[in-house]
Amino acid sequence: MSDNKIRTLNLDLPREPSNYIESEDGLTVRNVKLLAEGTWTDSAVQTPLFYPAHILEKYATNWVDSTFWARHSGGQPRNVITDQLGEVQNQHYDAQEKAVMGDVFYDYSTQVGRDGGKKALRAAKRGKPPAVSVEWGGSEIYNPEAKQYEAQEMVYVGLAQVTRGACSKCSLPKALSAEERQMEMNAMEADEIKKLLADFGAELKASIVGDVDAKLAAFAPKPDEGMSAALEASNKALAAVEERLKALELEPAPKTVVTVEAKKELEVPVKKLPRITKGRIEME
């Protein structure tokens, strides 16, 4: 499974003051364990991942950016003046420790580097050194035999100083207990079973629907060619009649010419009525 997100893993600086070498240029903390073999839950993506020793050894020196920062980016750009403590040096793999090791350098040429180095040195003398958190990206893969996700390719993009316990994302990585690992494995197995059942159900449904459609198509009545031809001829004749009716509706009505003879025939004869004059009836 590809993973383009940057993971951050926190580990303490050495407690022994002998690992801290201070000069005018800055403070060098030697033999810092940056990332060791094991299953760690990072503070950025916050998912458990197993880091095999052979992968750590293969990519121990694959650093595209060795900047040592005063904080993680947290989605916000960092300033090289106010946020850059120094750099990571001498990155290598330690077979005995099964870990990526390096020297952390606090650069005294900047105020933030000088303040960070002084604080780190005082904290180490009290037995409470600050923590550093390696930043890396790459890819991971699921191992079905071990039933766990494992780092596959790694490229380191920096290191940040964090305060242990300051927030939920600034804590030391937690190695999962046997019980926690078993719970996560059970959850993964349950998710895989659900996915398999869902895929099987979808395939079964598609198969059934396809069979039903094929059977319905086989029993569907085929159109009769003679009947289709007769229906087509009837439709054409009906269309011709409709066109003729429309043409007649658009033709102007003919004018009627009435002749004198026809006019006389059409005239209604006037019936003469008797007229009464001075006590006698006269006919007109």
C-alpha positions as CSV (number, residue, x, y, z in Angstrom):
1,M,0.0,0.0,0.0
2,S,1.4,3.3,-1.0
3,D,1.8,6.0,1.6
4,N,2.8,9.5,0.6
5,K,2.2,11.0,4.1
6,I,5.1,11.9,6.3
7,R,5.4,9.8,9.4
8,T,7.1,11.2,12.6
9,L,8.6,9.0,15.3
10,N,9.9,10.3,18.6
11,L,12.9,9.0,20.5
12,D,14.9,10.5,23.4
13,L,18.3,12.0,23.0
14,P,21.0,10.2,25.0
15,R,21.1,10.6,28.7
16,E,24.8,10.4,29.2
17,P,26.5,13.8,29.3
18,S,29.5,12.3,27.6
19,N,27.5,12.1,24.3
20,Y,27.2,15.9,24.3
21,I,30.2,17.7,22.8
22,E,30.0,21.5,23.0
23,S,32.2,23.9,21.0
24,E,32.1,27.5,19.8
25,D,30.2,26.4,16.7
26,G,27.6,24.5,18.5
27,L,26.5,21.4,20.4
28,T,26.9,17.9,18.9
29,V,24.9,15.0,20.4
30,R,26.6,11.8,19.3
31,N,25.1,8.3,18.7
32,V,21.4,9.4,18.7
33,K,19.1,6.5,18.0
34,L,16.8,7.9,15.2
35,L,14.7,4.9,14.4
36,A,15.0,1.3,15.6
37,E,13.4,-2.0,14.5
38,G,10.0,-2.6,15.9
39,T,6.3,-1.8,15.6
40,W,5.7,1.9,16.3
41,T,2.7,4.1,16.2
42,D,3.9,7.4,14.8
43,S,2.7,10.8,16.0
44,A,1.5,12.1,12.5
45,V,-0.4,9.4,10.7
46,Q,-1.0,7.6,14.0
47,T,-1.2,4.1,12.7
48,P,1.0,1.2,13.8
49,L,3.7,0.1,11.4
50,F,6.5,-2.5,11.6
51,Y,10.0,-1.3,10.7
52,P,12.1,-4.4,9.7
53,A,15.8,-4.2,10.4
54,H,16.8,-5.0,6.7
55,I,14.7,-2.0,5.5
56,L,16.3,0.3,8.1
57,E,19.7,-0.9,7.0
58,K,18.9,-0.4,3.3
59,Y,17.6,3.1,3.6
60,A,19.7,4.4,6.6
61,T,21.5,6.9,4.5
62,N,18.6,7.9,2.2
63,W,18.2,11.4,3.5
64,V,17.0,14.1,1.0
65,D,16.9,16.7,3.8
66,S,19.0,16.5,7.0
67,T,17.6,19.7,8.6
68,F,17.1,19.6,12.4
69,W,14.0,21.6,13.2
70,A,12.6,23.1,16.4
71,R,9.2,21.6,15.6
72,H,7.2,19.6,13.1
73,S,5.6,21.5,10.3
74,G,2.1,20.5,11.3
75,G,0.7,21.7,8.0
76,Q,2.4,25.1,8.3
77,P,5.7,26.2,6.7
78,R,8.7,26.4,8.9
79,N,11.1,29.3,8.9
80,V,14.8,28.6,8.4
81,I,15.7,31.4,10.8
82,T,13.4,30.9,13.7
83,D,12.7,27.1,13.4
84,Q,16.0,25.6,12.2
85,L,18.1,24.2,15.1
86,G,20.9,22.7,13.0
87,E,21.3,19.4,11.1
88,V,21.6,15.6,11.4
89,Q,25.1,14.3,10.6
90,N,26.8,11.0,10.2
91,Q,23.6,8.9,9.5
92,H,24.3,5.2,9.5
93,Y,22.9,1.8,10.4
94,D,24.0,0.1,13.6
95,A,23.6,-3.7,13.3
96,Q,23.9,-4.3,17.1
97,E,21.2,-1.7,17.9
98,K,19.2,-2.6,14.8
99,A,18.6,1.1,14.4
100,V,19.4,4.1,12.2
101,M,21.9,6.2,14.1
102,G,23.2,9.8,13.7
103,D,24.7,12.8,15.3
104,V,22.4,15.8,16.1
105,F,24.1,19.2,15.8
106,Y,22.7,22.3,17.4
107,D,24.1,25.3,15.4
108,Y,25.1,28.2,17.6
109,S,25.2,30.6,14.7
110,T,21.5,31.2,15.2
111,Q,19.7,32.2,18.4
112,V,17.3,29.3,18.2
113,G,20.1,26.8,17.7
114,R,22.1,28.3,20.6
115,D,19.1,28.3,22.9
116,G,18.0,24.8,21.9
117,G,21.5,23.4,22.5
118,K,21.9,25.0,25.9
119,K,18.5,23.7,27.0
120,A,19.2,20.2,25.7
121,L,22.5,20.1,27.5
122,R,21.0,21.2,30.8
123,A,18.1,18.7,30.4
124,A,20.5,15.8,29.7
125,K,22.5,16.7,32.9
126,R,19.3,16.4,34.9
127,G,18.6,13.0,33.2
128,K,15.6,14.3,31.3
129,P,16.8,14.9,27.7
130,P,14.4,16.2,25.0
131,A,13.1,13.9,22.4
132,V,13.7,14.0,18.6
133,S,11.3,12.8,16.0
134,V,12.5,11.6,12.6
135,E,10.4,12.5,9.6
136,W,10.1,10.1,6.7
137,G,8.0,9.2,3.7
138,G,7.8,6.3,1.3
139,S,5.7,3.2,1.0
140,E,4.4,0.4,3.1
141,I,3.1,-3.1,2.3
142,Y,0.8,-5.6,4.1
143,N,2.6,-8.9,5.1
144,P,-0.2,-11.6,5.1
145,E,2.0,-14.1,6.9
146,A,2.8,-11.8,9.8
147,K,-0.6,-10.1,9.4
148,Q,0.8,-6.6,9.7
149,Y,1.8,-3.5,7.7
150,E,5.5,-3.0,7.2
151,A,7.7,-0.2,5.9
152,Q,8.9,-1.1,2.3
153,E,10.7,2.0,1.0
154,M,11.9,4.9,3.1
155,V,13.3,8.4,2.4
156,Y,14.1,10.7,5.3
157,V,13.1,14.3,5.0
158,G,14.3,15.8,8.4
159,L,14.3,15.6,12.1
160,A,12.4,17.7,14.7
161,Q,12.8,18.3,18.4
162,V,9.7,17.6,20.4
163,T,8.8,17.8,24.1
164,R,7.7,14.5,25.5
165,G,4.2,14.7,27.0
166,A,3.6,18.2,25.7
167,C,0.7,17.0,23.5
168,S,-0.8,13.8,22.2
169,K,1.3,14.2,19.0
170,C,4.5,14.9,20.8
171,S,5.0,11.6,22.6
172,L,7.4,8.7,22.4
173,P,6.4,6.0,20.0
174,K,4.6,3.2,21.7
175,A,5.5,-0.5,21.0
176,L,2.3,-2.4,20.9
177,S,1.7,-5.0,23.5
178,A,0.9,-8.6,22.5
179,E,-2.7,-8.1,23.4
180,E,-2.9,-4.9,21.3
181,R,-1.3,-6.5,18.3
182,Q,-3.7,-9.4,18.5
183,M,-6.7,-7.0,18.6
184,E,-5.4,-5.2,15.6
185,M,-4.8,-8.4,13.7
186,N,-8.4,-9.5,14.5
187,A,-9.7,-6.2,13.3
188,M,-7.7,-6.6,10.0
189,E,-9.0,-10.1,9.5
190,A,-12.6,-9.0,10.1
191,D,-12.2,-6.2,7.6
192,E,-10.8,-8.6,5.0
193,I,-13.7,-11.1,5.6
194,K,-16.2,-8.3,5.2
195,K,-14.5,-7.2,1.9
196,L,-14.5,-10.8,0.6
197,L,-18.1,-11.2,1.4
198,A,-19.1,-7.9,-0.2
199,D,-17.1,-8.8,-3.4
200,F,-18.6,-12.3,-3.5
201,G,-22.2,-10.8,-3.1
202,A,-21.6,-8.3,-5.9
203,E,-20.3,-11.0,-8.3
204,L,-23.2,-13.3,-7.4
205,K,-25.8,-10.6,-8.0
206,A,-24.2,-9.6,-11.3
207,S,-24.2,-13.3,-12.4
208,I,-27.9,-13.8,-11.4
209,V,-29.1,-10.6,-13.1
210,G,-27.1,-11.5,-16.3
211,D,-28.7,-15.0,-16.4
212,V,-32.2,-13.6,-15.9
213,D,-31.7,-11.0,-18.6
214,A,-30.4,-13.6,-21.1
215,K,-33.4,-15.9,-20.4
216,L,-35.9,-13.1,-20.8
217,A,-34.3,-12.1,-24.1
218,A,-34.6,-15.7,-25.4
219,F,-38.4,-15.8,-24.7
220,A,-39.1,-12.3,-26.0
221,P,-41.5,-12.5,-29.1
222,K,-39.8,-11.7,-32.4
223,P,-41.6,-9.2,-34.7
224,D,-43.5,-10.7,-37.7
225,E,-42.1,-9.2,-41.0
226,G,-45.4,-9.3,-42.9
227,M,-47.2,-7.6,-40.0
228,S,-44.5,-4.9,-39.7
229,A,-44.8,-4.1,-43.5
230,A,-48.6,-3.8,-43.3
231,L,-48.3,-1.6,-40.2
232,E,-45.8,0.6,-41.9
233,A,-48.0,1.0,-45.1
234,S,-51.0,1.9,-42.9
235,N,-48.9,4.5,-41.1
236,K,-47.8,6.1,-44.4
237,A,-51.4,6.2,-45.7
238,L,-52.6,7.8,-42.5
239,A,-49.9,10.4,-42.7
240,A,-50.9,11.2,-46.3
241,V,-54.5,11.8,-45.2
242,E,-53.4,14.0,-42.4
243,E,-51.3,16.1,-44.8
244,R,-54.3,16.4,-47.2
245,L,-56.6,17.6,-44.4
246,K,-54.1,20.2,-43.3
247,A,-53.9,21.5,-47.0
248,L,-57.6,21.8,-47.2
249,E,-57.8,23.7,-44.0
250,L,-55.3,26.2,-45.4
251,E,-57.2,26.8,-48.8
252,P,-59.5,29.9,-48.9
253,A,-63.3,29.4,-49.1
254,P,-64.7,29.9,-52.6
255,K,-66.9,33.0,-53.3
256,T,-70.6,32.4,-54.0
257,V,-72.1,34.2,-57.2
258,V,-75.9,34.7,-57.1
259,T,-77.6,35.3,-60.5
260,V,-80.8,37.3,-60.9
261,E,-82.8,34.2,-61.6
262,A,-81.4,32.5,-58.5
263,K,-82.0,35.7,-56.5
264,K,-85.7,35.6,-57.5
265,E,-86.0,32.0,-56.5
266,L,-84.5,32.8,-53.2
267,E,-86.8,35.8,-52.5
268,V,-89.6,34.9,-50.2
269,P,-93.1,36.0,-51.7
270,V,-95.0,38.6,-49.6
271,K,-98.4,37.4,-48.7
272,K,-101.1,40.1,-49.0
273,L,-103.3,40.7,-46.0
274,P,-106.9,42.2,-46.1
275,R,-107.3,45.8,-45.0
276,I,-110.4,47.1,-43.1
277,T,-111.6,50.5,-44.2
278,K,-114.8,52.2,-43.0
279,G,-116.5,49.0,-42.0
280,R,-115.7,47.1,-45.1
281,I,-113.0,44.7,-46.0
282,E,-110.9,45.4,-49.0
283,M,-108.3,43.1,-50.5
284,E,-105.2,44.5,-51.9
